[in-house]
Protein backbone atom coordinates (compact mmCIF):
# COMPACT_ATOMS: atom_id res chain seq x y z
CA UNK A 1 0.00 0.00 0.00
CA UNK A 2 1.53 3.31 -1.05
CA UNK A 3 -0.91 5.72 0.53
CA UNK A 4 0.63 7.67 3.43
CA UNK A 5 -2.70 8.42 5.10
CA UNK A 6 -3.63 4.76 5.24
CA UNK A 7 -0.10 3.81 6.36
CA UNK A 8 -0.37 6.26 9.27
CA UNK A 9 -3.80 4.86 10.06
CA UNK A 10 -2.48 1.28 10.13
CA UNK A 11 0.52 2.26 12.27
CA UNK A 12 -1.80 3.98 14.71
CA UNK A 13 -3.90 0.82 14.93
CA UNK A 14 -0.76 -1.29 15.34
CA UNK A 15 0.36 0.69 18.38
CA UNK A 16 -2.96 0.00 20.08
CA UNK A 17 -3.13 -3.75 19.46
CA UNK A 18 -2.38 -5.80 22.59
CA UNK A 19 -1.18 -9.08 21.16
CA UNK A 20 2.08 -10.84 20.34
CA UNK A 21 4.02 -9.55 17.37
CA UNK A 22 3.29 -12.43 14.99
CA UNK A 23 -0.48 -12.16 15.60
CA UNK A 24 -0.33 -8.37 15.28
CA UNK A 25 1.48 -8.68 11.93
CA UNK A 26 -1.11 -11.15 10.71
CA UNK A 27 -4.04 -8.96 11.72
CA UNK A 28 -2.46 -5.89 10.10
CA UNK A 29 -1.68 -7.86 6.95
CA UNK A 30 -5.30 -8.99 6.70
CA UNK A 31 -6.55 -5.46 7.36
CA UNK A 32 -4.16 -4.04 4.75
CA UNK A 33 -5.31 -6.62 2.20
CA UNK A 34 -8.93 -5.73 2.93
CA UNK A 35 -8.24 -2.01 2.52
CA UNK A 36 -6.33 -2.62 -0.73
CA UNK A 37 -9.24 -4.67 -2.09
CA UNK A 38 -11.67 -1.89 -1.20
CA UNK A 39 -9.42 0.70 -2.87
CA UNK A 40 -9.28 -1.42 -6.03
CA UNK A 41 -13.06 -1.73 -5.93
CA UNK A 42 -13.27 2.05 -6.24
CA UNK A 43 -13.85 3.21 -2.67
CA UNK A 44 -12.05 6.33 -1.55
CA UNK A 45 -9.62 6.24 1.36
CA UNK A 46 -11.81 8.66 3.34
CA UNK A 47 -14.80 6.33 2.97
CA UNK A 48 -12.72 3.37 4.11
CA UNK A 49 -11.32 5.21 7.13
CA UNK A 50 -14.73 6.56 8.13
CA UNK A 51 -16.21 3.07 7.75
CA UNK A 52 -13.49 1.52 9.96
CA UNK A 53 -13.70 4.34 12.51
CA UNK A 54 -10.94 5.96 14.52
CA UNK A 55 -7.75 3.96 15.09
CA UNK A 56 -8.75 3.60 18.75
CA UNK A 57 -12.14 2.15 17.82
CA UNK A 58 -10.71 -0.14 15.15
CA UNK A 59 -7.98 -1.42 17.48
CA UNK A 60 -10.51 -1.97 20.27
CA UNK A 61 -12.71 -4.03 17.94
CA UNK A 62 -9.73 -6.06 16.72
CA UNK A 63 -8.57 -6.68 20.30
CA UNK A 64 -12.07 -7.90 21.17
CA UNK A 65 -12.21 -10.16 18.10
CA UNK A 66 -8.78 -11.64 18.91
CA UNK A 67 -9.44 -11.85 22.64
CA UNK A 68 -7.73 -15.24 23.02
CA UNK A 69 -4.46 -13.74 21.74
CA UNK A 70 -4.55 -10.42 23.54
CA UNK A 71 -2.67 -9.79 26.76
CA UNK A 72 -3.11 -7.39 29.59
CA UNK A 73 -0.19 -5.06 30.23
CA UNK A 74 0.83 -5.33 33.85
CA UNK A 75 1.38 -2.11 35.82
CA UNK A 76 4.17 -3.93 37.68
CA UNK A 77 6.40 -3.59 34.61
CA UNK A 78 6.78 0.11 35.37
CA UNK A 79 7.64 -0.64 39.01
CA UNK A 80 10.34 -3.12 37.97
CA UNK A 81 11.72 -0.80 35.34
CA UNK A 82 11.75 2.20 37.69
CA UNK A 83 13.44 0.16 40.43
CA UNK A 84 16.08 -1.04 38.00
CA UNK A 85 16.76 2.49 36.77
CA UNK A 86 16.98 3.92 40.28
CA UNK A 87 19.32 1.17 41.38
CA UNK A 88 21.46 1.67 38.31
CA UNK A 89 21.70 5.40 39.00
CA UNK A 90 22.55 4.69 42.64
CA UNK A 91 25.20 2.17 41.58
CA UNK A 92 26.79 4.59 39.12
CA UNK A 93 26.89 7.45 41.62
CA UNK A 94 28.25 5.23 44.40
CA UNK A 95 31.05 3.83 42.28
CA UNK A 96 31.97 7.04 40.50
CA UNK A 97 32.12 9.35 43.50
CA UNK A 98 33.10 7.02 46.36
CA UNK A 99 32.48 9.76 48.88
CA UNK A 100 33.45 8.84 52.42
CA UNK A 101 30.64 8.90 54.93
CA UNK A 102 32.37 10.37 57.98
CA UNK A 103 34.88 13.17 57.89
CA UNK A 104 36.35 14.85 60.87
CA UNK A 105 38.96 17.48 61.48
CA UNK A 106 41.27 17.22 64.46
CA UNK A 107 43.36 20.09 65.66
CA UNK A 108 46.43 19.30 67.72
CA UNK A 109 48.36 22.07 69.39
CA UNK A 110 47.79 25.18 71.32
CA UNK A 111 48.49 28.88 71.49
CA UNK A 112 52.15 28.53 72.41
CA UNK A 113 53.46 26.16 69.75
CA UNK A 114 52.97 24.68 66.29
CA UNK A 115 49.50 23.54 65.41
CA UNK A 116 48.65 20.54 63.25
CA UNK A 117 45.37 19.99 61.46
CA UNK A 118 44.51 16.37 60.76
CA UNK A 119 41.68 15.42 58.40
CA UNK A 120 40.39 11.90 58.97
CA UNK A 121 37.73 9.96 57.16
CA UNK A 122 36.16 6.56 57.38
CA UNK A 123 35.44 5.14 53.92
CA UNK A 124 32.18 3.32 53.36
CA UNK A 125 32.02 -0.38 53.03
CA UNK A 126 31.81 -0.03 49.24
CA UNK A 127 31.82 -3.73 48.45
CA UNK A 128 28.73 -4.31 50.57
CA UNK A 129 26.83 -1.38 49.04
CA UNK A 130 27.76 -2.26 45.48
CA UNK A 131 26.87 -5.94 45.88
CA UNK A 132 23.52 -5.01 47.44
CA UNK A 133 22.74 -2.62 44.59
CA UNK A 134 23.75 -5.21 41.98
CA UNK A 135 21.57 -7.88 43.58
CA UNK A 136 18.57 -5.54 43.74
CA UNK A 137 19.20 -4.46 40.14
CA UNK A 138 19.29 -8.09 39.03
CA UNK A 139 16.05 -8.84 40.88
CA UNK A 140 14.34 -5.86 39.22
CA UNK A 141 15.53 -6.84 35.75
CA UNK A 142 14.50 -10.47 36.27
CA UNK A 143 11.07 -9.31 37.47
CA UNK A 144 10.68 -7.19 34.36
CA UNK A 145 11.73 -10.10 32.13
CA UNK A 146 9.30 -12.41 33.94
CA UNK A 147 6.46 -9.96 33.29
CA UNK A 148 7.45 -9.81 29.60
CA UNK A 149 7.38 -13.61 29.45
CA UNK A 150 3.92 -13.69 31.02
CA UNK A 151 2.75 -11.16 28.47
CA UNK A 152 3.81 -13.40 25.58
CA UNK A 153 1.77 -16.34 26.87
N, C-alpha and C positions, 0 to 999 in steps of 0.2 A: 504494500500500500504506500503510495507516494504522497498522500495528502497530509500536510503538517497539522491541520486542525484535528483530523481523526487520530493521528499519531499521538498528539498531546492528550486527547481524550482517552485513548487506550492506556497510556502511561499513567494517567491519573487514576484510572480504574485499577491498574496493576498495583499501585501503591496501597490501595485500600483492601486488596484481597488478602484474607488470612488463611493461607494454605501453603503447603510445601511448594518449593520452586517448580518441580516437574508438573504438578497439577495446575499451578498458576499459569505456566507456559502453555499447557494444553488448552485451558479455558480461554486464554487470550488468543491462541491460534484459531480456535473455533469461532470466537467472536469476530476476529479479523476476517476470516473466511466468509462469515455471514454478512458482514458489512460490505466486503468486496462484491459479493453476489448481488446485494441490494443496489450498489452503485452501478454495476453492469446492467441491472434491470431498469435503470433510468431514474432511480430516486436521487434526490439531492442530499448532500451531506448534512444540511440543516434539518431536513426531514428525518433522517436516520437518527441524528443526535437527539432531536426532540422526542422521537418515538422511544428511544432507549432511556431517556431521562438524564438527570445529572450523573456525573461519575459516582457520587456518593450513593445515589439510589440504585444505579446499575450494579455497583460492587456489593451493596447490601443484598440485592436479589440473587446475585451469583453466589455469595457466601451462604445464603439460605438454601439454594438449590444444591450446593456441594457441601452440605452440613457435615457429612461423615468425614470429609477431608480437612475441614477447617480446624483451627486451633485457637485457643484463647491465650492471649499474651498475658503472662504473669507480671503483676506489679513488682514481684520480688527481684526481677531482673535488674531493675533500676537500683534497688538496695544493694545487690551484689556488685554491680558496676561502680556505684558511688563508693562503697567500702574499699574496693580494689584501688580506685583512683586516689582516695584519701590516704590509704596505706602506702601507696607508691610515692606520693608527695612527701609523706612523713619519712619514708625510707631515704629518699633522695636528700632531703634537708638534713637528716641526721648524719648521713655519711659525708656529705659535702662540707658541712660546717664544723662538725665535731666540737661543739662548744662545751667547755667544762661546766659542770653544774655549780660547784661551789668555788668561789674565789674569795680570798681574804688577803688583807694587807697587814703585815706586822711591822711595827716600828721598834727598833732596838736602839737604845741610846738615851741620852738625856741632854740637858742644857749645857753641861760642862765638857762634852767630848764629842767625838764623831758619831754620827747617827746613820744607821743602816735601815733601809726599807726593803722588806722581803715580801714578794708577791707569791702566794701559794695557791694552788688549785688542786682539786680532786677531780680527775677525769671520770666521766660516766663509765658504767660498765657497758661499753659499746657493743660487745659481742652479744650480750643478752638482749639488748634493745633491737639490734638488727635481726637476730634470729626470730624474735617474737613478731616483728613486722613482716618478715618473709613468710612465716607460717600463716599469719592472718591474711596476707596477700594471696597465698596459695589457696587457702580455704575459700576466699571470696571468688577467685577465678574459677575454682572447681564448682562452686555453687552456681555461678553464671553458666558454665558449660553444661551442668546437669539440667538447668532450666531450658537451655537450647535443645538438649536431647529430648526432653519431655515434649517440647513444642513440635518436634519432627514426627513424633508418634501420633 
